[in-house]
């Protein structure tokens, strides 16, 4: 059974999980965006698609 | 010369390998993360920490990753500096922002745990201070690379800085043994085995493996971005000369 009741520590536990989620989301978005941006620039400059995945 | 695996020594092979390895690791990280969260939130409250023990499941793996990623950064920098390995330099550059994120996460979640347990958000003890220094090394590495226009000079200067920063890694790890700190001593990798109940150790290890797999997926993705970037810059240079 899930113990989601965090009582008096809720003000510390939930922000910790929120920050973790935000940092992971940031890392995922920035990493995928970085790879995709440079792949598209390379394709635009070389006009070929040797490896289409980011 | 140290022989490198084929997928590491050849950018084409690396791109072929990472094309399936990155999403594969992302899937593994997702599965491990879901399992870790389940075991973490079904575990009972700790007799001392109460519900704040759940912060440990996201804080401790971030702290582990802060050191592991810096070791990767240092190792890749060594290969780039000594063997002029282009992919190694790309790997070092790709690791730095991820390492900074994990270290910042460890500091932030540690602070959120410290306030209710220690009564303070921050204390200048050896462990916390050495982790802050680690964070500053990541930032300095990224700032140095961004500040130099010459890629070769930037890579060399960054690699030297990264290798200097490696000195801090054992200091962070053994700081709780070398000095009296408010931060608790080694718990999981202690001599004689983990000093922790299985009910807490299971989600902690699952989350640790989740963070490791997530880092692998993100690192490979960022290295791919670095390879694309270098190809784009080379193509732009060729176009300018033509």
Interface residues (C-beta under 8 A of the other chain):
Chain A: X1 X2 X3 X4 X5 X6 X7 X8 X9 X12 X13 X15 X16 X17 X19 X20 X23 X24 X26 X27 X28 X30 X31 X32 X34 X35 X36 X37 X38 X39 X41 X42 X45 X46 X51 X53 X54
Chain B: X15 X16 X19 X41 X42 X43 X44 X45 X50 X51 X52 X54 X55 X58 X59 X62 X97 X98 X101 X102 X104 X105 X108 X109 X112 X113 X115 X116 X214 X218 X221 X222 X224 X225 X226 X228 X229 X231 X232 X235 X236 X239
